[in-house]
Amino acid sequence: MLKVGFIGTGTIFDLNVLGYLENPDVEIISLCNRTVDKAKQKKKKFNLSENVRIYSDYSEMLKKEDLDIVEILLPHHLHAEVTIKAAQSGVRAISVQKPMALSLEEAENMIEVCEESGTILSIYENFLFAPHIQKAKELISNDYIGDPSFFRIKTIIGIKGGWALNENAVLWRKDPRIIGGAEKGSPILFDNGWHAFSLAWWMFGEEIEKVFAWTGYRDGYDAPAHVMFKYKESNQHLVPQYGIMEFTFMDEMEIPAKYYPADEFIEIIASRGIMKINQCTSIGNKMTESSAFDPLVLIRDGVVESFKSFQNDWKYSFINATRNFIGAVKNNKKPFLSGKEAKYVLKFNLAAIKSSKMKKEIYLDEL
């Protein structure tokens, strides 16, 4: 049985822990949070074993516990530091939250140390495991709508709705030294946006050639933001592949959600069909009940098909992602999003932020 320790028990812990609960292959043995009472509250909330030990210092936990898996749920500026220390302590596998690190140099250090210690490094990306998105990827891979040429994702961010975040969770995302990305910080493109960059790369399975981005800025947020990008050309495709990302605030509309008040809408155009992926973060709310927002809709050869028999709750993307990671650790296999793959997503992400700052196209190969 794999022994698991969590470093960080903030809001997102409530979703990341789900895939470990009642899993016969793992046992949660320790929790760490700078504020011990928060860790104790989570231990009680999820009815964890009385034997689960609580720490306020992650270094002490790594020293005292014999851990197979460490889940790092900390602000961005700590990802590299804690990952490296966990690997050097002999932990078998590490799952760290997105974005992977603040810089490509930090990411490379994380990869090198994990390789030297034989530690499996996985960057947690739940969106790729949402059931309807998995189905969409399967259909594209099976050539169901032909050769894909265009990817578009629109992310809407509400001010109202969703769960209540404590003040600290909001404040650190407005601190440039912690959130990272741009000089003023980048809570939209670098934090929330990581999901879009991961999806754009993974859904088409192609590298990105160049990117151009424009971002606004208000109240500590780099939004609205628009990112245009071009995939590297390949003889396998009929036409060049392009993509667009849009991040928009909705100041007056309440987005009813169990989790964050945000949602995503994806459109993929291919040689003989169009695919629409409706919702992710807020899937399962009132919008999902309308046939206008079936989770997956295809228009192919003049026929409209709707796919809606999914587990329509964002939590299942977390449960599936965690189970996949546990399986990789148990069988000593490469995780779904390895350190090297996540470094590429990070490069894509940072290229967009650099483009916005310099007001010009950025080629990823030049970073």
C-alpha positions as CSV (number, residue, x, y, z in Angstrom):
1,M,0.0,0.0,0.0
2,L,1.4,3.4,-1.0
3,K,1.8,5.9,1.8
4,V,0.6,9.4,1.0
5,G,1.4,12.8,2.5
6,F,-0.2,16.1,1.6
7,I,1.7,19.4,1.8
8,G,-1.0,22.1,1.9
9,T,-4.6,21.7,2.9
10,G,-6.2,24.7,1.4
11,T,-9.4,24.9,-0.6
12,I,-8.2,22.7,-3.5
13,F,-7.4,19.9,-1.0
14,D,-11.1,19.2,-0.9
15,L,-10.9,18.1,-4.5
16,N,-7.5,16.6,-4.7
17,V,-8.1,14.3,-1.8
18,L,-11.1,12.6,-3.3
19,G,-9.2,10.1,-5.5
20,Y,-7.3,8.9,-2.5
21,L,-10.3,8.2,-0.3
22,E,-11.4,4.5,-0.1
23,N,-8.7,3.6,-2.6
24,P,-7.2,0.2,-1.7
25,D,-3.8,1.0,-3.1
26,V,-3.1,4.0,-0.9
27,E,-3.1,5.2,2.7
28,I,-3.0,8.9,3.7
29,I,-0.7,9.0,6.7
30,S,0.2,12.7,7.1
31,L,-1.0,16.2,6.4
32,C,1.0,19.4,6.6
33,N,-0.2,23.0,6.8
34,R,1.5,26.0,8.2
35,T,-1.7,26.6,10.2
36,V,-2.2,23.2,12.0
37,D,-5.8,23.8,12.8
38,K,-6.7,23.9,9.1
39,A,-5.1,20.5,8.6
40,K,-7.0,19.2,11.6
41,Q,-10.2,20.5,10.1
42,K,-9.6,18.7,6.9
43,K,-8.7,15.5,8.7
44,K,-12.1,15.7,10.5
45,K,-14.1,16.8,7.4
46,F,-13.0,13.8,5.3
47,N,-13.1,11.4,8.2
48,L,-9.4,10.5,7.8
49,S,-7.9,7.9,10.1
50,E,-7.1,9.0,13.7
51,N,-3.5,7.8,12.9
52,V,-3.0,10.6,10.3
53,R,-0.2,12.8,11.7
54,I,-0.3,16.6,11.4
55,Y,2.7,18.8,10.7
56,S,3.2,22.6,10.4
57,D,6.7,22.2,8.7
58,Y,6.9,20.1,5.6
59,S,10.6,19.5,6.1
60,E,9.8,17.8,9.4
61,M,7.2,15.7,7.7
62,L,9.6,14.6,4.9
63,K,12.2,13.7,7.5
64,K,9.9,11.7,9.9
65,E,7.6,10.0,7.5
66,D,8.3,7.2,5.1
67,L,6.3,8.5,2.1
68,D,5.7,6.9,-1.3
69,I,3.6,9.8,-2.6
70,V,3.6,13.5,-1.8
71,E,0.9,15.8,-3.0
72,I,2.1,19.4,-3.1
73,L,-0.8,21.9,-2.9
74,L,1.0,25.1,-2.3
75,P,1.3,28.6,-3.9
76,H,3.4,28.7,-7.1
77,H,6.6,30.1,-5.7
78,L,7.0,27.1,-3.5
79,H,6.6,24.4,-6.1
80,A,10.2,24.0,-7.1
81,E,11.6,24.3,-3.6
82,V,9.3,21.7,-2.1
83,T,9.5,19.3,-5.0
84,I,13.3,19.2,-4.9
85,K,13.3,18.6,-1.1
86,A,10.7,15.9,-1.4
87,A,12.7,14.2,-4.1
88,Q,16.0,14.4,-2.2
89,S,14.2,12.9,0.8
90,G,13.6,9.7,-1.1
91,V,9.9,10.1,-1.9
92,R,8.9,7.7,-4.7
93,A,6.5,10.0,-6.5
94,I,5.5,13.6,-6.4
95,S,2.3,15.3,-7.7
96,V,2.6,19.1,-7.8
97,Q,-0.1,21.6,-8.7
98,K,-0.1,23.8,-11.8
99,P,1.7,25.8,-13.0
100,M,4.7,23.6,-12.6
101,A,7.1,26.4,-11.6
102,L,7.8,30.1,-11.9
103,S,10.4,29.7,-14.6
104,L,11.8,27.2,-17.1
105,E,15.0,27.1,-15.0
106,E,13.1,26.1,-11.9
107,A,11.2,23.5,-14.0
108,E,14.5,22.0,-15.3
109,N,15.9,21.8,-11.8
110,M,12.9,19.9,-10.6
111,I,13.2,17.5,-13.5
112,E,16.9,16.9,-13.0
113,V,16.7,16.3,-9.2
114,C,13.8,13.9,-9.7
115,E,15.7,12.0,-12.4
116,E,18.7,11.8,-10.1
117,S,16.7,10.4,-7.2
118,G,14.5,8.1,-9.4
119,T,11.4,10.0,-8.3
120,I,8.3,10.1,-10.5
121,L,7.3,13.7,-11.2
122,S,3.8,14.4,-12.2
123,I,2.2,17.9,-12.7
124,Y,-1.5,17.7,-11.7
125,E,-3.9,18.6,-14.6
126,N,-7.4,17.5,-13.9
127,F,-9.0,19.1,-17.0
128,L,-7.6,16.4,-19.2
129,F,-9.5,13.8,-17.2
130,A,-13.0,15.3,-17.3
131,P,-15.1,12.5,-18.8
132,H,-16.5,14.5,-21.7
133,I,-13.1,15.9,-22.6
134,Q,-11.7,12.4,-22.5
135,K,-14.4,11.4,-25.0
136,A,-13.7,14.4,-27.2
137,K,-10.0,13.4,-27.3
138,E,-11.0,9.8,-28.2
139,L,-13.2,10.9,-31.1
140,I,-10.5,13.2,-32.5
141,S,-7.9,10.5,-32.2
142,N,-10.2,8.1,-34.1
143,D,-10.6,10.6,-36.9
144,Y,-14.3,11.0,-36.2
145,I,-14.4,14.6,-37.5
146,G,-11.4,14.4,-39.8
147,D,-8.2,16.5,-39.6
148,P,-8.4,19.2,-36.9
149,S,-7.3,22.6,-38.0
150,F,-8.6,25.1,-35.4
151,F,-8.8,25.1,-31.6
152,R,-10.7,27.7,-29.6
153,I,-11.3,27.9,-25.9
154,K,-13.3,30.7,-24.1
155,T,-12.9,30.9,-20.3
156,I,-15.4,33.0,-18.4
157,I,-14.7,34.1,-14.9
158,G,-17.5,35.3,-12.6
159,I,-17.5,37.5,-9.6
160,K,-20.6,35.9,-8.1
161,G,-21.3,32.2,-7.4
162,G,-19.2,29.2,-6.4
163,W,-17.6,28.4,-3.1
164,A,-16.4,31.1,-0.7
165,L,-12.6,31.5,-0.7
166,N,-10.9,32.7,2.4
167,E,-9.1,36.0,2.2
168,N,-5.6,34.5,2.1
169,A,-6.4,32.4,-0.9
170,V,-7.4,35.5,-2.8
171,L,-4.5,37.7,-1.6
172,W,-1.6,35.5,-2.6
173,R,-3.0,35.2,-6.1
174,K,-2.5,39.0,-6.4
175,D,1.1,39.0,-5.1
176,P,3.5,38.9,-8.2
177,R,6.2,37.2,-6.1
178,I,4.0,34.3,-5.3
179,I,1.7,33.9,-8.3
180,G,4.4,34.5,-10.9
181,G,4.0,35.0,-14.6
182,A,4.2,38.7,-15.4
183,E,5.9,41.6,-13.5
184,K,2.5,42.5,-12.0
185,G,1.6,38.9,-11.5
186,S,-0.6,36.7,-13.8
187,P,-3.5,35.1,-11.9
188,I,-5.4,34.6,-15.2
189,L,-2.9,33.6,-17.9
190,F,-0.4,31.8,-15.6
191,D,-2.8,30.3,-13.0
192,N,-6.2,29.8,-14.4
193,G,-4.9,29.8,-18.0
194,W,-2.6,26.8,-17.4
195,H,-5.6,24.5,-18.1
196,A,-6.2,26.2,-21.5
197,F,-2.6,25.9,-22.5
198,S,-2.5,22.2,-21.5
199,L,-5.7,21.4,-23.4
200,A,-4.6,23.2,-26.6
201,W,-1.3,21.2,-26.6
202,W,-2.8,17.9,-25.6
203,M,-6.0,17.9,-27.7
204,F,-4.2,18.2,-31.0
205,G,-1.0,16.4,-29.9
206,E,1.2,18.9,-31.8
207,E,3.9,21.3,-30.7
208,I,3.4,25.0,-30.8
209,E,5.4,27.2,-33.2
210,K,4.5,30.7,-32.1
211,V,2.2,32.8,-30.0
212,F,0.8,36.3,-29.9
213,A,-1.1,37.6,-26.9
214,W,-2.9,40.7,-25.6
215,T,-3.9,41.3,-22.0
216,G,-5.7,44.0,-20.1
217,Y,-5.1,44.6,-16.5
218,R,-7.4,45.7,-13.7
219,D,-7.9,45.1,-10.0
220,G,-4.9,42.8,-9.9
221,Y,-6.0,40.5,-12.7
222,D,-4.5,40.2,-16.2
223,A,-7.8,40.2,-18.0
224,P,-9.5,40.3,-20.4
225,A,-6.8,38.4,-22.3
226,H,-6.6,37.0,-25.8
227,V,-4.0,34.5,-27.0
228,M,-3.5,33.5,-30.7
229,F,-1.1,30.7,-31.6
230,K,0.0,28.5,-34.4
231,Y,0.9,24.8,-34.3
232,K,4.1,23.7,-36.1
233,E,3.3,22.6,-39.6
234,S,3.3,19.0,-40.5
235,N,2.8,17.0,-43.7
236,Q,0.2,14.9,-41.7
237,H,-2.3,17.8,-41.8
238,L,-4.3,19.1,-44.7
239,V,-4.1,22.8,-43.6
240,P,-2.0,24.7,-41.0
241,Q,-3.4,24.5,-37.5
242,Y,-4.2,27.6,-35.4
243,G,-5.8,28.4,-32.1
244,I,-7.3,31.1,-29.9
245,M,-7.8,31.5,-26.2
246,E,-10.1,34.1,-24.6
247,F,-10.3,34.9,-20.9
248,T,-13.2,37.2,-19.9
249,F,-14.6,38.6,-16.7
250,M,-18.4,38.7,-16.2
251,D,-18.8,41.3,-13.5
252,E,-22.6,41.2,-13.1
253,M,-23.5,37.6,-14.0
254,E,-23.7,35.0,-11.3
255,I,-22.2,31.7,-12.4
256,P,-23.9,29.0,-10.3
257,A,-21.2,26.5,-9.5
258,K,-20.2,24.0,-6.8
259,Y,-16.6,25.2,-7.0
260,Y,-15.0,28.3,-8.6
261,P,-17.4,30.7,-10.4
262,A,-15.8,30.0,-13.8
263,D,-16.5,27.9,-16.9
264,E,-15.0,26.9,-20.2
265,F,-16.3,26.5,-23.8
266,I,-14.2,24.8,-26.5
267,E,-14.7,24.6,-30.2
268,I,-12.7,22.4,-32.6
269,I,-13.0,22.7,-36.3
270,A,-11.8,19.8,-38.5
271,S,-11.9,18.8,-42.1
272,R,-15.4,17.3,-42.0
273,G,-16.9,18.3,-38.7
274,I,-17.2,20.7,-35.8
275,M,-16.9,19.8,-32.2
276,K,-18.3,21.8,-29.3
277,I,-17.3,21.0,-25.7
278,N,-19.5,22.8,-23.3
279,Q,-18.4,23.6,-19.7
280,C,-15.8,22.1,-17.4
281,T,-15.4,23.9,-14.1
282,S,-19.2,24.4,-13.6
283,I,-20.5,21.4,-15.4
284,G,-23.5,19.9,-13.8
285,N,-25.1,23.3,-13.0
286,K,-28.4,24.7,-14.4
287,M,-26.7,25.4,-17.7
288,T,-26.0,21.7,-18.2
289,E,-29.6,20.9,-17.9
290,S,-30.3,22.8,-21.1
291,S,-29.9,20.9,-24.4
292,A,-28.2,24.0,-25.7
293,F,-25.3,23.1,-23.5
294,D,-25.0,19.4,-23.9
295,P,-21.4,18.5,-22.7
296,L,-20.3,17.4,-26.1
297,V,-21.9,18.3,-29.5
298,L,-20.7,17.3,-32.9
299,I,-21.8,18.5,-36.3
300,R,-20.6,16.0,-38.9
301,D,-21.7,15.5,-42.5
302,G,-24.8,17.6,-41.9
303,V,-25.9,15.6,-38.8
304,V,-25.9,16.9,-35.2
305,E,-24.9,14.5,-32.4
306,S,-25.1,15.2,-28.7
307,F,-23.2,13.2,-26.0
308,K,-24.5,13.8,-22.5
309,S,-24.2,10.5,-20.6
310,F,-21.3,11.7,-18.4
311,Q,-20.5,12.1,-14.7
312,N,-21.3,15.9,-14.9
313,D,-19.4,17.2,-11.9
314,W,-15.9,18.8,-12.0
315,K,-14.9,16.6,-9.1
316,Y,-14.7,13.5,-11.3
317,S,-11.9,15.1,-13.3
318,F,-9.9,15.3,-10.0
319,I,-10.8,11.7,-9.0
320,N,-9.8,10.3,-12.5
321,A,-6.6,12.3,-12.5
322,T,-5.6,11.1,-9.1
323,R,-6.4,7.5,-9.9
324,N,-4.4,7.6,-13.0
325,F,-1.4,9.0,-11.1
326,I,-1.7,6.3,-8.4
327,G,-1.8,3.7,-11.1
328,A,1.4,5.1,-12.7
329,V,3.2,5.0,-9.3
330,K,2.0,1.5,-8.5
331,N,3.2,0.2,-11.8
332,N,6.2,2.4,-12.0
333,K,5.1,4.0,-15.3
334,K,5.4,7.5,-16.7
335,P,2.7,9.8,-15.4
336,F,0.1,11.3,-17.7
337,L,1.7,14.8,-17.6
338,S,5.4,14.2,-16.7
339,G,7.8,16.9,-15.7
340,K,9.2,17.2,-19.2
341,E,5.8,17.5,-20.8
342,A,4.7,20.1,-18.2
343,K,7.8,22.1,-18.9
344,Y,6.7,22.4,-22.5
345,V,3.3,23.6,-21.4
346,L,5.1,26.1,-19.1
347,K,7.1,27.3,-22.1
348,F,3.9,27.8,-24.1
349,N,2.3,29.7,-21.2
350,L,5.3,31.9,-20.6
351,A,5.7,32.7,-24.3
352,A,2.1,34.1,-24.2
353,I,2.9,36.3,-21.2
354,K,6.2,37.5,-22.9
355,S,4.3,38.3,-26.1
356,S,1.8,40.4,-24.2
357,K,4.6,42.4,-22.6
358,M,6.7,42.8,-25.7
359,K,3.7,43.3,-28.1
360,K,5.1,40.9,-30.7
361,E,5.0,37.2,-31.8
362,I,7.1,34.9,-29.7
363,Y,8.5,31.7,-31.1
364,L,8.7,28.9,-28.5
365,D,12.0,27.6,-29.9
366,E,13.6,30.9,-29.0
367,L,12.8,30.6,-25.3
